[in-house]
Amino acid sequence: MPSFTDKLNVGGSDMELYASVPDGSGPFPAVVVAQHATGVDKFIKDIADKLASSGYAAVAPDLFHRITDEMVENTGKSKRDQLSDPLIVDDINATVGFLKEHPSIDSDRVGITGFCMGGRVTWLAAATNQIFKAAVPYYGGNIMVPWGAATEAPLALTSGINCPVLFHFGEIDENPSQDDMLVLDKELSAHSVPHQFYTFRLANHSFMNPANPPRYQRIAAEMSWPRTLDFLRIHLGGPKGSGADSPPCE
């Protein structure tokens, strides 16, 4: 299962991509993996590798590529807090362009998933790019809030989502909370977007990430991951991967 890094120039800034692809020549269905607040780290790379082992080409773009450590020091704001929705959309669209141009990718079978802020990015991306055939946000908060130069929150763009959505929530997560879940459900229903929501008992934010021991919940991780793979298989036509019965990260 080969993996590699590449770079795309987006608006004059080099954006690094981590890619993991199945063995063979393809063409493969593809999944964009939207990072969490700690970047394209081991957890995100493990998710991409796990998707590749299940038959999907997976690509994780570094959405922090415009934000330097010096900017963090000078502003006192984290990299996540300096993101701007219009630039996130540019980065996701550039990633999609990379996939569409790659000969081993079937560009008619592209999905997106993301974790924490990446769950929010997943919603935003599905609302602004019609290529996606499936979207799987994990505990994506702040969907009701615009970031940076945006004038509208991702929630206000829900009418643009034309693919099924599978959303995983933690029962004791405060962002997104269970009340937030009801708002998201109402908005998707209002726009006739097919969706499935799962809430995992006593699970908190970041329940998928074993590098966050206070919040990692193995039961929720082991239950949600096969559901994600089944959802992708149904909507992207991918295989039932060898990773279906094991947690995504160890």
N, C-alpha and C positions, 0 to 999 in steps of 0.2 A: 504494500500500500504506500505509494510514493507521496511525499509532502514536500512543499517548497515555498519560498517567499518570492514575491515579485513586487514591483512598484508601478503605480500609475500616477501620472501628473494630473492633478485636479485643480484647476484655477491657479496654476503656477506653483503649487505645493506638491511634493512627492508623498503619496500615500502608500504605505506598505500594506501588502496583502499576505495573509497566511492561507495557503491552499493545501488541501488534502484530497486525493483522488483515488478511486478504486483501482485495483489491478485490471489490466485489459485496455482495450482501445476505445471503448464507448460506442456510440455517444451515450453519456450518462445524464440522468436528471441531476439537477444542481440545487444546493441550498446555500443561501447567504446566511452567515452566522453573525449576528450583531452583538458586539462586545458588551460587557458590563463595565461598571465604573472604574475597575482596576485595569482596564485595557484588554488588549489581545494577549492574555497571559496563558499560563499552563492550562487553566480550566477551559478557556475558549478553544485553545488548540486541541485539547483532548476531545471536546465536543465535535470539532471538525473531523478529527481522526475517527471518531466513533461513527459519524455519519458516513465517512468514506468506507469503513468496514462493512457498512450496511448497504452499500451500492450507490451512494450519492457523492458527487463532487461537491466539496464544501469549501467556501471561501469566506474568510473573516477579514474585513478591512479595518485598518487602524483609523478610527474616527477622531483621534486626538492629534493627527499629524500636523495641524496648523498651530498647535498650542505647545509652547516650549516651557521647560522648567522655569526659565527666567520670567515668563508671563505669569506663572503661578506665584512665584515669589513676589513679583511686583504688585500684583493685584490682591493677593491673599485669597484668591478663589481657586478652587480645584479645577482640574481640566474639564471634568464633567460640567461644572457650573459655567464654563466659558463656551460651551457648545451653542450653536445656533441652528435652528431647524432648517432654514434654506440651504445651509452648507452641508448638513447631514443628508438632505435629499440629493444634493450634488454628488456626494460621496457614494451613496447607494446606487445612484444612476450610473456612475462611472464603473462601479463594481459589476452591475448588470451588463454594461457594455463590454467589459472584459470577458464575461461569461459568453455573451452572444458571439463574440469573435473567436472563441476557442473551439477548434474543430472537434474536440472530444465531448463537448457539451451539447445536449439537446435543449435549445433555448425555448422550446415549447413546454418544457417541464422544469420550471424554476420555482422554488419556494423560499421562504425566509423564516428564521427563528431568531430569538434573542432573549437575553437574560438581564433582569434588573433594568437599567436604562436601555439595554438592548431590546427588552420587551416593548418599551415605548417606541423605540426606533422601528421595530417590526410593524407596529400599528401605523406609524407615520409613512413608512415605505409602502405598505400595502395600499394606503390611501392615495399615494401620489405616483405610483408606477404600476401600470396595468399588466406587466409581464407576470406578476406573481400568481401562481395557481393555488397556493396554500400559505397560510401565515400562522405561526405558532409562538405567541408571546408567553414567556415565563415571568410571572410576577412583575409586569411592567407598570411602574408607577408614573405619576405626573402626566398622564395622558390628557388631562383636562387643563394643562398649563402650557402656554407657548414658551419656547426657549429662544433667547437671543433676539434676532431681528424679525422673528415670526410675528405676524399679526393675528394668527389663529392657532389655537391648540390642535393637536392631532384629533381630538374628539370631534371638533367642528368639521373635520375633513372626512368623516366616516363615510359619507355618501360616495366617496371615490373608491372604496374597497369593493372589489368585484370577485373576491376569492373567499373560500371558506376559512374560518378562523377557529383555532383551538387554543384556549387560554387556560394556563395553569396558575392557580392562586394558592397561597398559604393562608390557613384559617386565621392565624393570629398576626399576619402581616398588617402593618398600619398604612402602607403605601405600596401597592393598592390595598385598600381595606375591603371588607365585605360590602360596605355601603358603596364604595367605588365600583365594585363588581356589578351591583344592581344598575348603576348609571350606564356602565359600558354595555351591559346586556340590553337595556332599554334602547340605547342608541343603535346598536347593531340590528335589533329587531325592527326599529323604525325604518331602517333602510333595507330591510329584507336580506341582510347578509347572513348566510348560514353560519352558525357558530355552535361550538360546544365549550362549556366551561366546567372545569374540575377544581374543586377546593379540597385540599388535603388537611386532614384533621391535625390540629396542633402544630402545623408547619408554619414556619416564619419566612420572611424574605430570605432569598439566597439558599433555599432548602436544597438546591441541587449541588452546591459547591462544597466538596469535602475539605477544601482549604480554609473554610470558615466554620470551624468545629462548633461554635455556639449555636449556629443556625442550620447547619447541615442536618437533614433528616433522611436517613437512608431509605426508610419505607416510602416516603413521598417520591424520592428520586427513582426508586425501583418501580413504582406504580406509574409514574408519569412518562418515563422514557419509552416503554413499549407502546403506550398510547400515541406518543408523538410519531414513532416509526410507522405505526398502522395508519395514522392520518396522512402522513407523507406518501405512504405506499398507495393509498386509495386515490389521492388527488394528484400525485405526480407520476403514478404508474411505476414506481420503483419496486425493487424486490423486497421480500421480507428478509431483512438483513440478519447476519449472524450475531449482531449485537442486540437483538430484540429482547433477550431474556436476561440481560445483565445491566447493571447501572452504567451510566455514561462515563463516569469518572471514578477512579479509585485513588 
